[in-house]
């Protein structure tokens, strides 16, 4: 019987989504996509956190 490797996951502090640890930068609590979005829009991490919180409230 073959062993399956369990993927380690972590919860993003900005989006609230649980995803693979490979989607995070080292020593960060938010996913790489949040940094990319922050750089391209000029929004702060707090503004993105508030946006995702509001979006999650409607789901």
N, C-alpha and C positions, 0 to 999 in steps of 0.2 A: 504494500500500500504506500503510495507516495504522500509525502507531507506537503501541506499547502502553507505557504508563507502568509501570515496574517499581516495585513497592511496596518501600520500605525496611523492613527488619526489624531487630529487636534481641532479644537473649536476656535474659529476666527473671532477675535474680540470686536471687530467692526461689523462683519456681515452676520454673525451668529451661526454660520454654517459649519458643519463638521466635515472636514476633508483630509486628505492624505498629508502627512508631514512634509512631503516633497514639494507641496505648494507654498510652503512658508520659507522665508529667509531665516538664516540661523539667528537665534536669540530675538526673534520677533513674534508677536502674538497676532499678527494679521497676515493675510495671504498676499502673495506677490501681485495679484491682480488689483488689490486695493492701492498699492503703491503706484502701479501703472495708471490707474484711473486718477489718482491724486495728482500725479505729474502732468497728465494731459489736460486736466480741467482746471488746475490751480486751486482746487478745493482742499480744505484741511481735513485731517483724519477725523476730527470731531464732527465736521459737517457731513462727511460720508457715513459716519456711525449713526448720526441722527436720521439721515436719509434711509439707510437700511432698516433702522428700527421702525420707521414709519411704514416702509414697504412690508415688513414682516407682520405688522399689526393688521394688515388687510388680507393676509393669506390664510 
